Amino acid sequence: MPAELPLDDGVVALTAAIVDIASVSGDERMLADAIEHTLRLRAPHLEVLRDGDAIVARTHLGRAQRVIVAGHIDTVPTNNNLPSRLEGDATTGTLWGRGTVDMKGGCAVMLALAVSLEAPVYDVTYIWYDHEEVEASLNGLGRLARTRPELLEADFAILGEPSNAGIEGGCNGTLRVELRAAGRRAHSARAWMGVNAIHALAPALELLARFEPETIEVDGLAYREGLNAVGVRGGVAGNVIPDEAVLTVNYRFAPDKSVAEAEQRLRELFGTVAPELTLTVTDASGGARPGLDAALAQHFVAAVGSAPAPKYGWTDVARFAELGIPAVNYGPGDPSLAHTDDERVPVEQILACERGLRAWLSGA
């Protein structure tokens, strides 16, 4: 029998319980079972659906507008940071543990509201989904968009990604490419007889070392870009001149560009210094414009009462943007602590997000 999550002890205790069910990407089943079981037991006002390890719960109140509140239940691998621990009390303390920031605090807020709000002023679709922390092809929200697109029909979406309990609009896009150099093997004692492929990467590395990232304003928010080497491989033995070397580069680009435009920029940039390198795109996800000009977004900003900021990392708001749904990030936790071994969240941010979302969904 799946566990029933502790809804009656407050959203901080609920967060701790969700954190303590380990759910590294690919191993979300136990947490998905617990969320589904709790919803079916405690929320008869919701239609509850299951798709793999994604849980969808919906109201059907006949409201004029529908909103989505979504969050992923998977985490990056643990590293002796479970079970959770609370330092201080449940109103001013700090909750430590894998997933406290990214993003089980947001998932707990969603669950608390889904069960307790029987008559929100909008129809609401709550989505807890799997496989966000791995390659885009496995993403549970993407799977729903492909196979059950009717479940993602909405006028506005809120993603519970960590944002320090403030609103972060849109997100940067991300593009990963491989720059491949070809050489010719030779004995390292007679290096002049070969062509060193690793050395051929030098112009690209020099460009990256001196690259100055741009800050680009999009719909009133300033997005800082980034271009960095994130991996390098080459060589077959300690006495052999390498005949192949590969440099992996990650480009975080502002949402004023499409994926195709970002790719073209990299081709032009590296083509000027190292035209002999072969550039291959290995992963790409478009960004999302802030979407703050939508009336529902403006109502939400007013309810929360904080000035929106840009989201520098990629999040699934981009998937909603592709579907034509304005979306923002709003969740507890400092994004800079996501995936770190000392991941932790001030409990006051969990409480603030619950208050903000409850006020907006209640029409307060």
Salt bridges, closest charged atoms under 4 A:
GLU4 OE2 - ARG42 NH1 3.34
ASP8 OD1 - ARG42 NH2 2.89
GLU28 OE2 - HIS131 ND1 3.65
ASP33 OD1 - ARG50 NH1 2.92
GLU36 OE2 - ARG40 NE 3.08
GLU36 OE1 - ARG50 NH1 2.63
GLU47 OE1 - ARG58 NH2 2.80
GLU47 OE1 - HIS60 NE2 2.64
ASP51 OD1 - ARG143 NE 2.64
ASP53 OD1 - ARG29 NE 2.64
ASP53 OD1 - ARG50 NH2 2.93
ASP74 OD1 - HIS72 ND1 3.08
GLU87 OE2 - ARG85 NH1 2.58
ASP102 OD1 - HIS72 NE2 3.11
ASP102 OD2 - HIS339 NE2 2.94
ASP123 OD1 - ARG66 NH2 3.99
ASP130 OD2 - HIS131 ND1 2.64
ASP130 OD1 - ARG143 NH2 2.85
GLU132 OE1 - HIS72 NE2 3.25
GLU133 OE2 - HIS72 NE2 3.79
GLU133 OE1 - HIS339 NE2 3.15
GLU150 OE2 - ARG148 NE 2.58
GLU161 OE2 - HIS72 NE2 3.41
GLU168 OE1 - LYS311 NZ 2.63
GLU178 OE1 - ARG180 NH2 3.02
GLU178 OE2 - ARG233 NH1 3.44
GLU214 OE2 - ARG265 NH2 3.21
ASP219 OD1 - ARG289 NH2 3.09
GLU225 OE2 - LYS257 NZ 2.68
GLU225 OE1 - ARG265 NH1 3.34
ASP243 OD2 - ARG185 NE 3.23
GLU244 OE2 - ARG180 NH1 3.23
ASP256 OD1 - LYS257 NZ 3.33
GLU263 OE2 - ARG267 NE 2.96
ASP283 OD2 - ARG176 NH2 2.59
ASP316 OD1 - ARG319 NE 2.54
ASP341 OD1 - ARG98 NH2 3.61
ASP342 OD2 - ARG344 NH1 3.32
GLU343 OE1 - ARG98 NH1 2.76
GLU354 OE2 - ARG358 NH2 3.10
